[in-house]
Amino acid sequence: MLGVVTTTGSSDNLQRVRDGSGLLTAAALRRLDEDLAWYRELPAEDRSYVGLVAQSGITAFVTWYANPLSPPHGVSEIFAAAPPELTRSISLQHTLQLVRIVVEVVEAYSDQLAVPGGERDLREAVLRYSREVAFSAAEVYARAAEVRGAWDARLEALVVDALVRGDTDDSLSSRVSALGWGGRGSVLVVVGTTASHLDEVKTAELRRATRRAAGDALVGIHGNRLVLVLGGEGDLQAAAASLLPRFGPGPVVIGPTVSDLDDAPRSAQAALAGLASARAWPQAPRPVLADDLLPERVLTGDATARRTLVAQAYRPLAESTGAILETLSAYLGTGRSLEAAARTLYVHPNTVRYRLRKVSEITGWDPLDARESFVLQIALALGQLATPR
């Protein structure tokens, strides 16, 4: 609690401190320049504003010293002389350093300014005042951090929602830059369910974990659906897998890797389509790639998956030579039997086996694998439906 200055001669001290405020301000600015590298690195305009803040702090002390029963001016009042943008250049640590230097300067000059016998009174007043201002600074920056955190969370939610909807306008880059997105490397989107109800504390921890896993990260929570946008130059699929415990039960789907954030909607839409169709493949790994769910996505009406299967499987086989497509069709149509396909085609089973290896080389899917032969069968059906009679 602030006490009344009762030492004899305090009114004389007050007058001498008022008269010496210019001296104190000049001394404080010299100390700032000598001791604080961040102050020297500020632009000239910001340095001048810091000078106004230092002068305001000394004036505020003199005002309080005249009436110690009144509450001291807080940091917000002391910074009123400077534009709001200055707080973006000066952190809480910088503010406390500024307060400390002003206090040390006043202390250093207290013997010179105080009347004989009043030195202790002036020093104690300076210490009481500096304590109150320091508490005020911490309070102001804590409130600012809370407001900034809430604003960042709302902005992040808007950005993720825009990416999910494919609404990437010119403002997207400025929004993600404000969130600290570096934009180096590639991007992918991961979707799943939330582990439980996410309050502010759990959501903040989820954001920290996501940003530790990847160079860039955005978190979106849409009801019980969790959407993570990961970016960077490292292995993003590995980063996504490391975040698996952060998801709730059920499938977790990783969208395709894209070159930059502008193309992220494609990854998001594939991942969401995969999440909607993943239950059709109960044996799917967790996490599963959206491109590994192409047949299931086709069954739910995903036109992109349909075009992808035709482009990556059916068309290359149709354009190949050596009866590759015909052999695959015979193999799948005879219950995946090499011998039955060979009899249908009037060739040796080894010829069928050779041609099926060529299918794997051409498409990347192995018809001898149960799951991949299903993918090829869906692709074959789609291609035949798309081929004019």
C-alpha positions in Angstrom: 0.0 0.0 0.0 1.4 3.4 -0.9 2.0 5.6 2.1 2.1 9.4 2.6 5.4 11.1 2.2 5.9 12.5 5.7 9.6 13.2 5.8 10.4 16.9 6.6 11.4 18.8 3.5 9.4 16.5 1.1 7.7 19.6 -0.4 11.2 21.0 -1.1 12.2 17.6 -2.6 9.1 17.8 -4.9 10.1 21.2 -6.2 13.7 20.2 -6.8 12.5 17.0 -8.6 10.2 19.1 -10.8 13.1 21.5 -11.6 15.4 18.6 -12.4 13.0 16.6 -14.6 14.7 17.8 -17.7 18.1 16.6 -16.3 16.5 13.2 -15.4 15.1 12.7 -18.9 18.4 13.5 -20.6 20.2 11.1 -18.2 17.6 8.4 -18.8 18.0 8.7 -22.6 21.7 8.4 -22.4 21.4 5.3 -20.3 18.9 3.8 -22.8 21.4 4.3 -25.6 24.3 3.0 -23.6 22.7 -0.1 -22.1 19.9 -1.3 -24.4 20.8 -2.8 -27.8 17.1 -3.1 -28.8 16.7 0.7 -28.2 19.6 1.5 -30.5 18.2 -0.7 -33.2 14.8 1.0 -33.3 14.0 3.3 -36.1 14.6 7.0 -35.3 10.9 7.7 -35.0 10.4 4.9 -32.5 13.4 6.0 -30.5 11.9 9.5 -30.2 8.6 8.0 -29.0 10.5 6.0 -26.4 12.1 9.3 -25.3 8.6 10.7 -24.8 7.6 7.6 -22.8 10.7 8.0 -20.6 9.8 11.7 -20.1 6.2 10.8 -19.4 7.3 8.2 -16.8 9.4 10.9 -15.0 6.5 13.4 -15.2 4.1 10.8 -13.9 6.4 10.1 -10.9 6.6 13.8 -10.1 2.7 14.0 -10.2 2.4 11.1 -7.9 5.1 12.3 -5.6 3.0 15.5 -5.1 0.2 13.3 -3.8 1.3 9.8 -2.8 -2.2 8.8 -1.6 -3.4 8.9 -5.2 -2.9 5.8 -7.4 0.1 6.0 -9.6 -0.2 6.4 -13.4 -0.1 2.9 -15.0 1.8 1.9 -18.1 -1.2 2.7 -20.3 -1.1 6.3 -19.2 2.6 6.6 -19.5 2.5 5.2 -23.0 -0.3 7.5 -24.0 2.2 9.9 -25.6 3.3 7.2 -28.0 1.3 5.7 -30.9 -0.3 2.2 -30.3 2.1 0.8 -32.9 5.0 1.3 -30.6 3.8 -1.6 -28.4 4.5 -3.9 -31.3 8.2 -2.9 -31.2 8.5 -3.0 -27.4 7.8 -6.2 -25.5 7.0 -6.5 -21.8 10.7 -7.2 -21.1 11.7 -4.1 -22.9 9.1 -2.0 -21.0 10.4 -3.3 -17.6 13.9 -2.5 -18.7 12.8 1.0 -19.6 11.1 1.4 -16.1 14.2 0.0 -14.4 16.6 2.5 -16.1 14.3 5.4 -15.3 14.2 4.3 -11.7 18.0 3.9 -11.5 18.5 7.3 -13.0 16.2 9.0 -10.5 17.9 7.0 -7.7 21.4 8.0 -8.9 20.4 11.7 -8.9 18.3 11.5 -5.7 21.2 12.7 -3.5 21.9 15.6 -6.0 18.2 16.6 -6.2 17.0 16.0 -2.7 17.4 18.6 0.0 19.7 17.7 2.8 18.0 15.0 5.0 15.5 14.2 2.3 17.5 11.7 0.3 16.0 8.6 1.9 12.5 9.9 1.4 13.0 10.4 -2.3 14.7 7.1 -2.8 11.9 5.2 -1.0 9.3 7.1 -3.1 11.0 6.1 -6.3 11.1 2.4 -5.3 7.4 2.4 -4.3 6.4 4.0 -7.5 8.6 1.7 -9.7 7.0 -1.3 -8.0 3.5 -0.1 -8.9 4.4 0.7 -12.5 6.1 -2.7 -12.9 2.9 -4.5 -11.7 0.9 -2.3 -14.0 3.1 -3.2 -17.0 2.7 -6.9 -16.4 -1.0 -6.5 -16.1 -1.3 -4.4 -19.3 0.8 -6.9 -21.4 -1.1 -9.9 -19.9 -4.4 -8.4 -21.0 -2.9 -7.5 -24.4 -1.6 -11.1 -24.8 -5.0 -12.5 -23.9 -6.8 -10.2 -26.5 -4.2 -11.0 -29.1 -4.5 -14.7 -28.5 -8.3 -14.6 -28.8 -8.0 -12.5 -32.0 -5.4 -14.9 -33.5 -7.7 -17.9 -32.7 -10.6 -16.2 -34.5 -8.4 -15.3 -37.5 -7.0 -18.8 -37.6 -10.5 -20.3 -37.6 -11.5 -18.0 -40.5 -8.4 -19.0 -42.5 -8.9 -22.7 -42.1 -12.6 -22.4 -42.9 -11.6 -20.5 -46.1 -9.2 -23.2 -47.1 -11.7 -26.0 -46.4 -14.3 -24.1 -48.6 -11.7 -23.4 -51.3 -12.2 -19.6 -50.8 -8.7 -18.4 -51.3 -8.8 -14.7 -52.2 -6.0 -12.2 -52.2 -6.4 -11.5 -48.5 -5.4 -15.1 -47.6 -1.6 -14.4 -47.7 -1.8 -11.4 -45.5 -4.0 -13.3 -43.0 -1.7 -16.3 -42.7 1.3 -13.9 -42.5 -0.3 -12.3 -39.5 -0.5 -15.7 -37.9 3.2 -16.3 -38.4 3.0 -18.7 -41.5 6.4 -18.8 -43.0 5.4 -20.2 -46.4 8.5 -22.3 -46.9 8.1 -25.8 -48.4 5.0 -27.8 -49.2 1.6 -28.1 -47.5 -0.9 -30.8 -46.6 -4.1 -31.1 -44.6 -5.0 -33.7 -42.0 -8.6 -34.3 -40.8 -10.1 -36.4 -38.1 -12.3 -36.1 -35.0 -11.5 -34.2 -31.8 -10.4 -36.3 -28.8 -12.9 -34.7 -26.5 -14.4 -31.3 -25.8 -11.6 -28.8 -26.4 -11.7 -25.9 -24.0 -9.3 -22.9 -24.4 -6.5 -24.6 -22.5 -6.7 -27.8 -24.4 -7.0 -25.9 -27.7 -3.9 -23.9 -26.9 -1.9 -27.0 -26.1 -3.1 -28.6 -29.3 -1.8 -25.5 -31.3 1.6 -25.7 -29.5 1.9 -29.4 -30.3 1.0 -28.9 -33.9 3.5 -26.1 -34.3 6.2 -28.2 -32.8 5.5 -31.0 -35.3 5.7 -28.8 -38.4 7.4 -25.6 -39.5 4.0 -24.0 -40.2 0.7 -25.0 -38.8 -2.9 -23.9 -38.6 -5.6 -25.5 -36.4 -9.3 -25.6 -37.2 -12.0 -27.1 -35.0 -15.4 -27.5 -36.7 -17.7 -29.1 -34.2 -16.2 -32.5 -33.5 -14.0 -32.4 -36.6 -10.4 -31.4 -36.3 -8.6 -29.9 -39.3 -4.8 -29.4 -39.3 -3.0 -27.5 -42.0 0.8 -28.4 -41.9 3.5 -26.7 -43.9 7.3 -26.7 -44.1 10.3 -28.3 -45.7 10.4 -31.5 -43.7 8.5 -34.8 -43.9 4.9 -33.5 -43.5 3.4 -37.0 -43.5 5.6 -38.0 -40.7 4.6 -34.8 -38.8 1.0 -35.7 -39.4 1.5 -39.2 -38.0 3.2 -37.9 -34.9 0.0 -35.9 -34.2 -2.2 -39.0 -34.3 -2.7 -39.1 -30.4 -4.2 -35.6 -30.7 -7.2 -36.9 -32.6 -10.2 -38.7 -31.3 -11.4 -42.2 -32.3 -12.1 -43.1 -35.9 -10.3 -42.5 -39.1 -7.6 -39.8 -39.6 -7.0 -38.9 -43.2 -4.0 -37.2 -44.7 -4.6 -35.2 -47.9 -2.2 -35.1 -50.8 0.9 -32.9 -50.4 0.6 -29.7 -52.5 3.2 -27.1 -53.4 1.9 -24.1 -51.4 -1.0 -22.7 -49.4 -2.9 -21.5 -52.5 -3.3 -25.2 -53.5 -4.2 -26.3 -49.9 -8.0 -26.5 -50.7 -7.3 -29.4 -53.0 -5.6 -31.3 -50.1 -8.3 -30.3 -47.7 -11.1 -31.4 -50.0 -9.5 -34.8 -50.7 -8.9 -35.3 -46.9 -12.5 -34.5 -46.1 -13.8 -36.7 -48.8 -11.6 -39.5 -47.5 -12.9 -38.9 -43.9 -16.5 -39.1 -45.2 -15.9 -42.4 -47.0 -13.3 -44.1 -44.8 -15.8 -46.3 -42.9 -16.3 -48.2 -46.1 -12.8 -49.6 -45.6 -12.8 -50.9 -42.0 -9.3 -52.3 -42.4 -7.8 -48.9 -43.4 -4.6 -47.9 -41.6 -4.6 -45.0 -39.2 -3.7 -42.5 -40.4 -4.6 -43.3 -44.0 -3.8 -41.3 -47.1 -6.7 -39.7 -49.0 -5.4 -41.1 -52.2 -5.5 -44.6 -50.7 -9.3 -44.2 -50.3 -10.0 -43.4 -54.0 -12.5 -46.3 -54.5 -14.4 -45.4 -51.4 -14.5 -41.8 -52.3 -15.9 -42.7 -55.8 -18.7 -44.6 -54.0 -19.7 -41.4 -52.1 -19.8 -39.4 -55.3 -16.4 -37.7 -55.3 -15.8 -36.6 -58.9 -12.2 -35.8 -58.2 -11.5 -39.4 -57.1 -13.3 -40.7 -60.2 -11.2 -38.5 -62.5 -8.0 -39.5 -60.7 -8.6 -43.2 -61.0 -9.4 -43.0 -64.7 -6.4 -40.7 -65.3 -3.9 -42.7 -63.2 -5.0 -46.3 -63.8 -7.4 -46.9 -66.7 -6.1 -44.4 -69.3 -2.4 -45.5 -69.1 -3.5 -49.1 -69.4 -5.7 -48.4 -72.3 -2.9 -46.6 -74.1 -0.3 -49.4 -73.4 0.6 -52.1 -75.8 0.7 -55.9 -75.4 -2.9 -56.6 -74.3 -2.2 -55.3 -70.8 -5.7 -53.9 -70.2 -7.3 -57.0 -71.7 -5.2 -59.3 -69.4 -6.1 -57.3 -66.3 -9.8 -57.4 -67.2 -9.6 -61.2 -67.7 -7.8 -61.7 -64.4 -10.2 -59.6 -62.4 -13.2 -61.1 -64.3 -12.2 -64.7 -63.5 -11.9 -64.4 -59.8 -8.3 -63.3 -59.8 -7.1 -66.6 -61.1 -3.9 -66.7 -63.2 -4.8 -70.1 -64.7 -8.4 -69.1 -65.5 -7.3 -65.8 -67.1 -4.7 -67.7 -69.1 -7.3 -70.1 -70.5 -9.6 -67.2 -71.4 -6.8 -65.4 -73.3 -5.3 -68.6 -74.7 -1.8 -67.8 -73.3 0.5 -69.4 -70.7 -0.1 -68.4 -67.0 3.5 -67.0 -67.0 2.4 -64.6 -69.7 -0.5 -63.5 -67.5 1.9 -63.1 -64.6 4.3 -61.0 -66.7 1.5 -58.7 -68.0 0.2 -58.2 -64.5 3.7 -57.1 -63.4 3.5 -54.5 -66.2 0.1 -53.3 -64.8 1.9 -52.6 -61.5 4.7 -50.8 -63.3 2.4 -48.6 -65.3 -0.1 -47.7 -62.6 1.6 -48.2 -59.2 -1.1 -50.6 -58.1 -0.3 -54.3 -57.9 -3.2 -56.5 -59.1 -1.8 -59.5 -57.1 -2.5 -57.6 -53.9 -6.1 -57.9 -52.7 -6.6 -54.3 -51.8 -4.8 -52.9 -54.8 -6.7 -55.2 -57.2 -9.9 -53.8 -55.8 -8.6 -50.3 -56.7 -7.8 -51.4 -60.2 -11.2 -53.1 -60.6 -13.0 -49.8 -59.7 -10.7 -47.9 -62.0 -11.4 -50.4 -64.8 -15.2 -50.1 -64.3 -15.0 -46.3 -64.3 -12.9 -46.2 -67.4 -15.3 -48.5 -69.3 -18.2 -46.4 -68.3 -16.5 -43.3 -69.5 -15.5 -44.8 -72.8 -18.0 -44.1 -75.6 -19.6 -47.1 -77.2 
